[in-house]
Amino acid sequence: MRVAIFGAKDYDREFLGQANAPHGHTLAFFDAHLGAATASLAKGFDAVCAFVNDELGDDCLAELAALGIHTVALRCAGFNNVDLDAAAAHGITVVRVPRYSPEGVAEHAVALILALNRKIYRSYNRVREGNFSLEGLLGFNLHGKTVGVIGTGNIGEAFCTIMRGFGCTVIAADPFPNERCIRLGVEYTELDELLTRADIISLHCPLTPDTHHLIDENAIAKMKPGVMLVNTSRGALVDTVAVIAALKTMKIGYLGLDVYEEEGDMFFEDLSGKIITDDVFSRLLTFPNVLITGHQGFFSAEALASIAATTLQNLSDVEQGKACNNEISAAQLRG
Ligand code: NAI
């Protein structure tokens, strides 16, 4: 299959190139993000391969369909950036990588928790400047704390496993409780109860119309003072303006983000010589108790190898007319 790979980085070229050996697809890599303005680059291809910040709305999908694109292969788990109804209307098959290294993303969430709690990012800078003062670095033990997990699918389950290992009480909210989590000793509660009980809240549910701004002013009001909030899932689960207000009053005591609702214009690019024009994001950066990474939860060697292998297998399955378990459609979501 001839595949146009959008938003391609050197690591995409490396991992997808290696994994393509047994498949023999023709891969072309484009730096540009996929959207209505760039869809024409897919002329002459059969499929496009897209990532989290590509925008596959109706206009983009219509253009792709007109060019003869019949498959969108997402090299990620989330599919909130694809209009699945439009894809179906234009006869485009959408495949994704539902599971590639849930432990890697869960470990990144834990890395944010540990770094925030013990203020590792601050001590790193201090020690390099010969400042060995401990003032302001006081942390707390994770052992015995209550961790609230919103979404206990692949990543949430891996996260629960680690936090149980730390000796935390783990409570969770998910419309579909996970039996393996229950066996780990995870207690399922309603979301409101989780918000009131948790010392640390970690988000692991997908972004859907129902979960957009799940963490808003009302949700924050229910949280414990000084709560730690961690989001490694999708930025728009959190109302950033409400979170900033809560950071100012110290209702939120620690914030760890790997994702940001307006990350599309910034993340994955080196903007170190440019002016950041997003004032909300810039405000977040001013807080000493906020730690942000640029959507790197997925970025482990194991995950990239797995993403590449599954993406190319998905394309081969579609090409060979096989049923592909990783196909995602609006009809399937509606059950
Ligand atoms: P999954 O599909 O295995 O699990 C999601 C869970 O969320 C399911 O159990 C589902 O029932 C639950 N859920 C759905 N709506 C909910 C709600 N309103 N409240 C509570 N739970 C709800 O997905 P997986 O693989 O665990 O990934 C979770 C999310 O992590 C993805 O949707 C993606 O947005 C994000 N992600 C982030 C990465 C990163 O690099 N930071 C990498 C991979 C995924």
Residues whose N, C-alpha, C, O or C-beta is under 5 A from the ligand:
A	BS01	NAI	A77 G78 P98 V105 I150 G151 T152 G153 N154 I155 G156 A173 D174 P175 F176 H204 C205 P206 L207 T211 T232 S233 R234 D258 H295 Q296 G297 F298
